Structure formats: structure tokens, C-alpha cells
Amino acid sequence: MTGRRLREVRLSHGWTQAQMASAVGYRQNTWCQWEKGRRRVPSEVIESLVRELNVSADYLLRGNLPMYRNSLTDARWFF
């Protein structure tokens, strides 16, 4: 399920898989495998998306809306 949400976040920013992968320090084929659910997404990638793109960790990990954080307190899942 996390893969589908990664794809939604990527598309909401209008980025390619290669751009998103580069932004988090990985290659495009790795990002593709995450989106397809073939590989587990490392926690540091989730944390980076939360921090850099203002994405809700709760959305990425559990699918709970909203997709984007309204405040820094929404990042509490990592701390």
C-alpha cells in the first residue's frame, strides 16, 4: 500500500520517478520497485519525504488523510 501512496505523492508534485528517486538519493529503478510494492521503503526515505515535501507520515504509512501536513506536530510518528 505504501507504494501506491508514494506514486500519488510523486504525481501530485508533477515529478518523474527519476526525479523523486534522485531527490531521496536512490536510482529510478529502486523507486519503481517501491511504487510497485516489490521492495520495502526505507524509513529514512519516508522521513525525508515528510521533511522535504511536507507529506504526512500518517498518510504514507497508514493511508490516513490528509496527504500533507498542516503543522510540525503531524511529524510526531517519527519522534
C-alpha positions in Angstrom: 0.0 0.0 0.0 2.8 2.4 0.7 3.8 2.1 -3.0 0.5 3.5 -4.2 0.8 6.4 -1.9 4.4 7.1 -3.0 3.1 7.3 -6.5 0.3 9.7 -5.5 2.7 12.0 -3.8 5.1 11.9 -6.8 2.3 12.7 -9.2 0.9 15.4 -7.0 4.2 17.2 -7.4 4.4 16.5 -11.2 7.7 14.7 -10.8 9.0 11.6 -12.6 10.2 8.5 -10.8 13.8 9.5 -11.7 13.3 13.0 -10.1 11.8 11.6 -6.9 14.5 8.9 -6.6 17.3 11.4 -7.1 15.7 13.7 -4.5 16.0 11.0 -1.9 19.4 9.6 -3.1 18.3 6.5 -4.9 18.0 5.3 -8.5 14.9 5.3 -10.6 14.6 1.5 -10.7 14.6 1.4 -6.9 11.8 4.0 -6.8 9.8 2.0 -9.3 10.1 -1.2 -7.2 8.9 0.8 -4.2 5.9 2.0 -6.1 5.1 -1.5 -7.2 5.4 -2.9 -3.7 8.3 -5.1 -4.6 10.7 -3.6 -2.1 10.2 -2.1 1.3 10.7 1.7 1.5 13.5 2.5 4.0 12.4 4.6 7.0 14.9 7.3 6.1 13.1 7.8 2.7 9.7 8.2 4.4 11.3 10.7 6.9 12.9 12.6 4.0 9.5 12.9 2.2 7.8 14.1 5.4 10.5 16.7 6.0 11.2 17.9 2.5 7.8 17.6 0.8 5.6 18.3 3.8 3.9 15.0 3.3 2.1 13.4 6.3 3.8 10.4 7.7 0.4 9.0 8.7 -0.7 9.2 5.1 2.4 7.5 3.8 2.4 4.7 6.4 -1.3 4.2 7.0 -3.2 5.9 4.3 -4.9 8.3 6.6 -5.8 11.7 5.1 -4.8 14.4 4.7 -1.8 13.8 2.4 0.0 16.9 3.5 0.9 18.1 7.0 -0.7 21.2 8.4 1.9 21.6 11.2 5.1 20.2 12.6 3.1 18.3 15.1 1.9 15.9 12.4 5.5 14.5 12.2 5.1 13.0 15.7 5.1 9.5 14.3 8.9 9.7 13.9 9.8 11.1 17.2 
